[in-house]
Amino acid sequence: MNKLLYKPLGMLFGVLGGLAASAAFKKVWQVATGADEPPSATSRDYGWRQVLIAATVQGAIYGLVKAAIDRGGAAGYRKVTGEWPDD
């Protein structure tokens, strides 16, 4: 029952985490490079190095934000219900 109650919250946290990660990556890219938009994999205006660095940074930021949001959501759920979502 515990997992069933947490599942919709976990999905919401995932969406919010994705939005936060996307905004954080865009801001980091702007500060680091001065460019408004990061390169896409198919952009011919950028070389391999720039595209792969952008993808690496984006993945790292996404992983960090997702883990922080998921962990915070689980901790908040525990605080409210007294149970950890995976128990």
MORAZI-V6158 format. One record per residue. N is the residue number from 0. RES is the residue in one small letter. SS is DSSP state (h for helix, s for strand, l for the rest). PHI is phi in degrees with one decimal (999 if undefined). PSI is psi as a letter, one per 20 degrees, with the letter a starting at -180 (999 if undefined). Layout:
n = (N N)
res = (RES RES)
ss = (SS SS)
phi = (PHI PHI)
psi = (PSI PSI)
//
This chain:
n = (0 1 2 3 4 5 6 7 8 9 10 11 12 13 14 15 16 17 18 19 20 21 22 23 24 25 26 27 28 29 30 31 32 33 34 35 36 37 38 39 40 41 42 43 44 45 46 47 48 49 50 51 52 53 54 55 56 57 58 59 60 61 62 63 64 65 66 67 68 69 70 71 72 73 74 75 76 77 78 79 80 81 82 83 84 85 86)
res = (m n k l l y k p l g m l f g v l g g l a a s a a f k k v w q v a t g a d e p p s a t s r d y g w r q v l i a a t v q g a i y g l v k a a i d r g g a a g y r k v t g e w p d d)
ss = (l h h h h h h h h h h h h h h h h h h h h h h h h h h h h h h h h l l l l l l l l l l l l l l h h h h h h h h h h h h h h h h h h h h h h h h h h h h h h h h h h l l l l l l)
phi = (999 -60.7 -65.6 -62.8 -71.9 -79.2 -53.4 -62.9 -67.1 -61.3 -65.5 -62.9 -61.4 -63.3 -64.8 -63.0 -63.5 -62.9 -65.3 -65.4 -64.6 -62.6 -66.0 -65.3 -63.4 -60.1 -66.6 -61.0 -63.7 -62.1 -66.2 -72.5 -116.7 83.0 -86.3 -70.3 -121.3 -73.4 -71.9 -91.3 -62.4 -101.5 -71.1 -84.4 -80.2 -123.3 -86.7 -55.1 -57.7 -63.6 -64.7 -71.4 -64.8 -60.4 -65.2 -66.0 -64.4 -61.6 -64.0 -65.4 -65.7 -60.1 -61.3 -64.0 -65.6 -61.3 -63.1 -64.6 -67.0 -61.6 -66.3 -62.8 -64.3 -65.1 -65.1 -65.0 -61.3 -63.5 -63.5 -77.9 -99.3 84.7 -127.3 -78.3 -56.3 -87.2 -74.3)
psi = (h g h h h h g h g h g g h g g h g g g g g g g g g g g g g g g h h i q h p q q r h j p i i q r g g g g h g g h g g g g g g g g g g g g g g g g h g g g g g h h g i j q p h i 999)
//
